[in-house]
Amino acid sequence: MDSGKINDRFRLHTEGPLDTGGKGSVRFTYRPGEVLKEGSRLWFLLDIRQGAGVPQCEDPVGPNFVSVSSEKGADVVCACYDARTLELYPQIPEFLHVCEMTLSRGMAKDDRLTISLGHGEAGWAFPRHPMKVYHFWLLEGGVRTFSPTGYRTYRSFEPPLDASPRSEVLSVCLEIRGEYPGLSAENTRPTPGILWGDLHGMAFNQRPLDDFYMYAREVARFDFAAAMLFSYNICVGDVWGEVKRTARRFTHPGAFVAVAGVEFGTPPDSSHRNAHFFYPDGAPPIFFEDRPPAHEPRLTRRFSPDTVFCRDLAHFYDIVGQHRGMVSGHFHTLRYEREILAEIWQKQSGSATEETRIFGLLNDGLRAGIVSGSDTHDSMPGNPAPEHHCPQPAGFMAVLADRATPDAIYEAILQRRVYGTTGGRIALGFEAAGQPMGSVLPGAAPRRFQVRAEGSAPLAKVELIHRGKVVDGADPSGFSWEGSLNGPVHPGSGADWHLVRVTQKDGHRAWSSPIWFEFD
């Protein structure tokens, strides 16, 4: 079958439909349309982070081998690598598999290149997850080079591409059929009075935003989610407008809330900070980045004229707050200031180190809700399976609210009525003097806490933690436990906080937000 042709110059040929997790080969043909001189370069590009096999051009009998041949004898030298570039965004994603093809002999305009991805038994490893549109691109570069910038794996073209490189990019696509692996029934079960979601899943423009929200709603069975892009992504053209329109389209009060989210790599120390907009209509694209490639004129000249450039952290917090946004942190947040949420677990960061760090921040006076997230790099919030550079199960965020509306979730987060888990739907209640987690009580209030826990698996431990140390606890024998735990009397100065940590026998954990005691 043939598919995805553009002016008959770049075509995709497959033997039939492709299914997730399979192996086979795909073949592309390309006609230049004009004479290509010796030394000319072409770049064959495809999506990264979708579980597809990494292309290579060194081992002909190995998997994912890329071979190139010419009808009329043009010689082609190939090099395969991964790269990041912002020069083609948003038409082409930032993260790419690259096969760079250099003509060691010229190519006539009526010649034809055949590019084969995978052959024989080794084949090409198809993406592990279904995709309606899996892209391949061919960039005609003439005598350009595509060289490392010296910053991480970013590359840039010399001479630079035109401001709008669309005319130089050929594109084809195919569909990867299949079903997403489902989450277990225990981890999609409803828990009355608790909404489940993920405010820190990355879309990276590798898949449509629709795919992210469909997975959140239909597979993970979340009540809310935010598909995050970096601030330099959302400032280009109308990308932020598309983010907001998609969030609006997927929000159905009472059923599901899609949140417009942005992640920032903030000066002066490259700390990552997340901003969430439950009411994004009037919010402009906001730029605040410490990464050198994000400041290149070849990117910024394509920014929306509405972009707000933040001068410093104080200006950043103020701009987000002016548009009813909220800022949260995670393991890349080196310093907390006005963050509303602290992320104790996600797919990239283990809990032991981050738990100790967050407990230290609480001892230093931080007042933030404790949550978990995914930081998925594959547009699948709540995905329990490992991903590229993301080896752990995705964390779940819980909000104590009865109805999935922007108002209910927004207000609960502001009051820190939230908690996080490692991916198990552990129902958790934590109160003192009739006030829920996240509350601030008078210093003289009794340190007697009511705890209710219902696990998605049998419970192993319920622990009361005071200023980072376990001070009371219980060893449940079943799926649920309810009772009182007692904290020590505090001497009356400094930060005084308690939270509860629940551990299941299957290893999943949950951390409540703290209850603070405030002294005059």
C-alpha positions in Angstrom: 0.0 0.0 0.0 1.1 3.6 -0.6 0.3 6.5 1.7 1.1 10.0 2.6 2.5 11.3 -0.7 3.5 15.0 -1.2 3.8 16.0 -4.9 4.9 12.4 -5.6 8.4 13.3 -4.3 8.3 11.6 -0.9 6.2 8.4 -0.5 5.8 5.7 2.1 5.2 2.1 1.0 4.1 -0.6 3.4 2.9 -4.2 2.9 -0.2 -3.7 5.1 -1.4 -2.2 8.4 1.1 -1.9 11.2 0.2 -3.1 14.7 1.7 -2.0 18.0 4.6 -4.0 19.3 5.2 -5.7 15.9 8.3 -5.8 13.7 8.6 -5.4 9.9 9.9 -2.9 7.4 8.7 0.2 5.8 10.1 1.7 2.6 10.2 5.3 1.4 11.0 6.7 -2.0 12.2 10.2 -2.7 12.7 12.2 -5.9 14.6 15.5 -5.6 12.9 17.5 -8.3 16.2 19.2 -9.1 19.8 18.3 -9.4 21.6 17.7 -6.1 25.3 18.4 -6.1 27.9 16.3 -4.6 28.0 16.9 -0.8 24.3 17.8 -0.6 22.6 16.5 2.5 19.1 15.1 3.3 17.7 14.4 6.7 15.3 11.5 7.3 13.5 12.2 10.6 11.0 10.3 12.7 9.4 10.6 16.1 11.2 9.7 19.2 9.8 8.6 22.7 7.0 6.5 21.2 8.7 3.1 21.9 9.7 2.7 18.3 13.1 1.1 17.4 16.0 3.5 17.3 17.3 3.7 13.7 20.9 2.6 13.1 23.1 2.3 10.0 26.0 0.2 11.2 24.7 -3.4 11.4 22.8 -4.6 8.3 21.6 -7.7 10.1 20.6 -5.9 13.3 17.2 -4.4 14.2 16.1 -1.0 12.9 18.7 -0.8 10.2 18.4 2.1 7.7 19.6 1.5 4.2 19.6 3.9 1.2 19.9 3.1 -2.5 19.7 5.1 -5.7 18.2 4.0 -9.0 20.9 5.7 -11.0 23.9 5.1 -8.8 24.1 8.2 -6.5 26.3 7.3 -3.6 24.9 8.1 -0.1 26.7 8.0 3.2 24.4 7.7 6.3 24.8 8.6 9.9 22.1 7.9 12.6 21.7 9.7 15.9 19.2 11.3 18.3 18.9 15.1 18.4 16.9 18.0 19.7 16.2 21.1 17.6 13.8 24.0 17.9 14.3 25.3 14.4 11.6 23.1 12.9 9.1 23.3 15.8 6.1 23.1 15.8 5.9 21.5 12.3 8.4 18.9 13.5 8.9 18.0 17.2 11.9 19.0 19.2 13.0 15.4 20.0 14.0 13.4 16.9 15.6 10.2 15.5 17.8 11.4 12.7 19.3 9.7 9.7 21.6 12.2 8.0 22.3 11.3 4.3 25.2 12.9 2.5 25.6 12.5 -1.3 29.2 11.6 -2.1 28.2 11.8 -5.7 25.6 14.1 -7.3 22.0 13.1 -7.9 19.9 13.8 -11.0 16.5 15.3 -10.6 14.9 12.2 -12.2 16.8 9.8 -9.9 15.0 8.1 -7.0 16.3 7.2 -3.5 14.8 4.3 -1.7 15.1 4.5 2.1 14.3 1.2 3.9 13.8 1.2 7.7 14.3 -2.4 8.9 14.5 -5.5 6.8 14.6 -9.3 7.3 13.8 -10.9 10.6 15.2 -8.1 12.7 13.0 -5.5 11.0 11.9 -2.2 12.5 10.4 -2.3 16.0 7.0 -0.6 15.6 5.9 1.8 18.3 4.5 0.1 21.4 1.4 2.2 21.6 -1.3 3.1 19.1 -0.9 6.3 17.1 -3.3 7.6 14.5 -0.6 9.7 12.9 3.0 8.6 13.1 5.2 11.0 11.2 8.2 10.7 9.0 9.9 13.7 7.5 12.5 14.4 4.9 14.3 17.7 5.0 16.2 18.9 1.9 19.2 20.8 3.2 21.5 21.5 0.2 24.9 22.2 1.6 23.7 22.9 5.1 25.2 21.2 8.1 23.3 20.1 11.2 25.8 20.4 14.0 25.8 20.1 17.8 25.5 23.4 19.6 27.5 22.4 22.7 24.4 22.4 24.9 23.0 18.9 25.7 21.9 17.2 22.5 20.6 20.3 20.7 21.7 20.8 17.1 21.3 23.7 14.7 21.4 24.2 10.9 24.1 26.3 9.2 23.2 28.3 7.3 20.0 28.8 9.2 16.7 27.7 7.8 14.2 30.2 6.5 11.9 31.8 9.1 9.2 29.4 7.8 10.9 26.2 6.7 7.7 24.5 5.6 8.7 24.6 1.9 11.8 22.5 2.7 10.0 19.7 4.6 8.4 16.7 3.0 6.1 14.6 5.3 4.4 11.2 5.2 2.6 9.3 8.0 1.1 6.0 8.9 -1.2 4.6 11.5 -0.1 2.3 14.2 -3.1 0.2 15.2 -3.7 -1.5 18.6 -5.0 -1.0 22.1 -3.3 0.8 25.0 -2.5 -1.6 27.9 -5.2 -1.0 30.4 -4.6 0.0 34.0 -5.7 -2.5 36.6 -9.3 -2.3 37.9 -7.9 -1.4 41.4 -6.1 1.6 39.9 -9.1 2.9 38.0 -11.7 2.4 40.8 -13.8 5.3 41.9 -13.2 6.6 45.4 -16.1 8.9 46.6 -15.0 12.4 47.6 -11.6 12.1 45.8 -10.7 13.2 42.3 -7.7 11.7 40.6 -5.4 13.2 38.0 -2.0 14.3 36.8 -0.9 17.9 36.5 2.6 17.0 35.3 2.5 15.0 32.1 4.6 16.1 29.1 3.2 16.1 25.6 6.4 17.4 23.9 4.3 17.8 20.7 5.2 14.2 19.9 1.5 13.3 19.7 -1.6 15.4 19.4 -2.8 17.0 22.6 -6.1 15.0 22.0 -4.2 11.8 22.5 -2.9 12.9 25.9 -6.4 13.8 27.1 -8.0 10.7 25.6 -5.5 8.5 27.5 -6.1 10.5 30.7 -9.8 10.2 30.5 -10.4 6.8 28.8 -7.4 4.7 30.0 -6.2 6.1 33.3 -9.8 7.1 34.1 -8.6 10.4 35.6 -10.9 13.3 36.5 -8.4 16.0 35.5 -5.1 16.3 33.7 -2.7 18.9 32.2 -0.8 18.2 29.0 2.4 20.2 29.6 4.7 21.8 27.0 7.7 24.0 27.8 7.4 27.7 27.7 9.5 28.1 24.6 7.1 25.6 22.8 3.9 27.4 23.7 5.3 30.8 22.6 5.8 29.8 19.0 3.0 31.0 16.7 -0.4 29.9 17.9 0.7 26.9 19.9 -0.6 28.4 23.2 -3.9 29.1 21.5 -4.2 25.5 20.5 -3.3 24.3 24.0 -6.1 26.5 25.4 -8.6 25.4 22.8 -7.9 21.8 23.4 -8.2 22.2 27.1 -11.5 24.0 26.7 -12.8 21.3 24.3 -12.0 18.4 26.7 -13.3 20.1 29.8 -16.8 18.8 30.7 -17.7 20.1 34.2 -18.8 17.2 36.4 -17.0 14.6 34.2 -13.4 15.8 33.3 -11.3 18.9 33.6 -8.4 19.6 31.1 -5.9 22.1 32.5 -3.7 24.3 30.3 -0.2 23.7 31.6 3.3 25.0 31.0 6.7 23.9 32.3 9.5 26.5 32.7 13.3 26.0 33.0 13.7 29.1 35.1 16.7 31.3 35.7 18.9 31.7 37.6 19.6 28.0 38.2 17.5 26.2 35.5 15.0 25.0 38.1 11.9 23.6 36.4 8.6 25.1 37.6 5.1 24.1 36.4 2.3 26.6 35.9 -1.4 25.5 35.7 -4.2 27.6 34.3 -7.7 26.4 35.2 -9.2 29.5 33.6 -6.8 30.1 30.7 -8.8 32.2 28.3 -7.1 35.5 28.9 -3.7 34.1 29.8 -0.9 35.1 27.3 2.0 32.8 26.3 4.7 33.3 29.0 8.4 32.9 28.3 10.9 32.3 31.1 13.7 30.0 30.2 17.3 29.4 31.2 18.2 27.2 28.2 20.4 28.9 25.6 18.6 27.3 22.5 15.3 28.9 23.7 16.9 32.4 23.3 18.1 31.9 19.7 16.7 34.5 17.4 15.9 31.7 14.9 13.3 30.5 17.5 12.2 33.8 19.1 11.4 35.5 15.8 8.6 33.0 15.5 7.1 33.8 18.9 3.6 35.1 19.2 3.4 38.9 19.5 1.4 38.4 22.7 4.3 36.7 24.4 5.2 38.0 27.9 8.9 37.8 28.6 9.5 37.5 32.4 12.4 39.5 33.8 13.0 37.5 36.9 11.3 35.0 39.3 9.3 37.7 41.1 8.0 38.9 37.7 7.2 35.3 36.7 5.2 34.6 39.8 3.3 37.9 39.4 2.4 37.2 35.8 1.2 33.7 36.5 -0.8 35.0 39.5 -2.4 37.8 37.5 -4.1 35.2 35.2 -5.3 33.0 38.1 -2.5 30.5 37.4 -0.7 28.5 40.1 2.9 27.4 40.3 4.1 24.0 41.4 7.5 22.4 41.8 9.1 19.0 41.3 12.4 17.3 41.6 14.1 19.8 39.1 12.9 22.7 41.4 16.1 23.5 43.3 14.5 26.3 45.3 10.9 26.7 46.4 9.4 30.2 46.9 5.8 30.7 45.9 5.1 27.1 44.7 1.6 25.8 45.8 2.4 22.1 45.3 5.5 20.0 45.9 5.8 16.8 43.9 7.1 13.9 46.0 7.0 11.1 43.3 7.1 10.9 39.5 8.4 8.6 36.8 11.9 9.9 36.8 12.5 10.6 40.5 12.6 8.0 43.3 10.8 8.8 46.5 13.5 8.3 49.1 15.7 11.3 48.0 12.8 13.5 47.1 10.9 12.7 50.3 13.9 13.6 52.4 14.3 16.9 50.5 10.7 17.9 50.8 10.6 17.1 54.5 13.6 19.4 54.9 11.9 22.1 52.9 8.8 21.7 55.2 11.1 22.0 58.2 12.4 25.3 56.7 8.9 26.7 56.5 7.5 25.5 53.1 3.7 25.4 53.1 2.8 23.4 50.0 0.4 20.6 49.2 2.1 17.2 48.6 1.3 15.6 45.3 2.6 13.1 42.8 2.7 13.1 39.0 4.0 11.3 36.0 6.3 13.6 34.1 5.5 11.1 31.3 7.5 11.7 28.1 5.2 9.6 26.1 1.9 11.5 26.4 0.4 8.8 28.7 -0.4 10.2 32.2 -0.9 7.5 34.8 1.0 5.0 32.7 2.4 2.3 35.0 5.0 1.0 32.5 8.6 2.2 32.1 9.4 4.8 29.5 12.6 6.1 27.8 14.5 7.8 30.7 11.3 7.3 32.9 11.8 3.9 34.7 9.1 4.1 37.4 5.3 3.9 37.5 3.5 7.2 37.1 2.3 8.9 40.3 -1.3 9.9 40.9 -2.5 13.2 42.3 -5.6 13.1 44.5 -7.8 16.1 45.2 -10.4 16.1 48.1 -13.5 17.3 46.2 -16.8 15.9 45.2 -17.2 17.2 41.7 -14.8 17.5 38.7 -15.2 21.2 38.0 -12.4 23.8 37.5 -13.7 25.7 40.5 -13.8 22.7 42.9 -10.3 21.5 41.9 -8.8 25.0 41.9 -10.1 25.8 45.4 -9.1 22.4 46.8 -5.5 22.9 45.5 -5.3 26.4 47.0 -6.4 25.0 50.4 -3.8 22.1 50.0 -6.6 19.4 50.2 -4.4 17.2 48.0 -2.1 14.2 48.3 0.0 12.0 46.1 0.5 8.3 45.5 3.0 6.1 43.6 0.3 5.0 41.3 -2.1 3.2 43.5 -5.6 4.6 44.2 -5.2 4.7 47.9 -8.1 6.6 49.5 -6.8 8.7 52.3 -8.3 11.0 55.0 -6.1 12.9 57.5 -7.7 15.3 60.0 -7.0 17.1 63.2 -9.6 19.0 65.3 -12.1 18.3 62.5 -9.9 20.0 59.9 -8.5 18.2 56.8 -5.0 17.9 55.5 -3.6 21.2 54.3 -5.0 23.1 57.3 -3.1 25.4 59.5 -4.2 25.1 63.2 -3.4 27.1 66.3 -0.2 26.0 68.0 -2.1 25.0 71.2 -4.4 22.6 69.3 -4.2 18.9 70.3 -1.9 16.7 68.2 -4.4 13.9 67.9 -5.1 12.9 64.3 -7.9 10.9 62.7 -6.7 8.8 59.8 -8.8 6.8 57.3 -7.1 4.7 54.6 -8.5 2.3 52.0 -6.0 0.6 49.7 -6.1 -0.7 46.2 -4.2 -3.7 47.8 -3.8 -4.9 51.4 -2.2 -2.2 53.6 1.2 -2.8 55.4 1.8 0.4 57.3 0.2 3.7 58.3 2.7 6.1 59.7 2.4 9.6 61.3 5.4 11.7 60.5 6.3 14.8 62.5 9.1 17.0 61.1 10.4 14.2 59.0 10.4 11.4 61.7 7.9 8.6 62.3 6.3 9.3 65.7 3.2 6.9 65.6 1.7 4.3 63.4 -0.3 1.1 62.9 0.1 -2.2 61.1 -3.2 -2.9 59.4 -4.3 -6.4 58.5 -6.6 -5.8 55.6 -7.5 -3.3 52.8 -8.6 -0.5 55.2 -7.7 1.1 58.5 -9.3 3.8 60.5 -8.1 5.2 63.8 -6.3 7.9 65.8 -2.6 8.6 65.9 -0.8 11.0 68.3 2.0 13.4 67.6 4.4 14.9 70.2 3.8 18.2 71.9 5.9 20.9 70.1 8.0 23.3 72.2 6.4 26.3 70.5 8.7 27.7 67.9 9.7 27.0 64.3 7.8 24.9 61.7 5.5 22.4 63.2 3.9 20.0 60.8 2.6 16.4 60.6 1.6 14.2 57.7 0.6 10.6 57.2 2.3 8.0 54.9 0.5 4.8 53.9 2.3 1.8 52.5 0.6 -1.1 50.8 1.9 -4.7 50.7 2.4 -4.3 47.0 4.8 -1.4 47.6 2.6 1.4 46.5 2.6 4.4 48.9 0.6 7.6 49.6 1.6 10.8 51.3 -0.9 13.2 52.7 -0.4 17.0 52.6 0.7 18.2 56.1 -1.3 19.8 58.8 0.5 22.7 60.2 0.4 24.2 63.7 1.1 27.9 63.9 2.3 29.8 66.9 1.7 33.5 67.5 
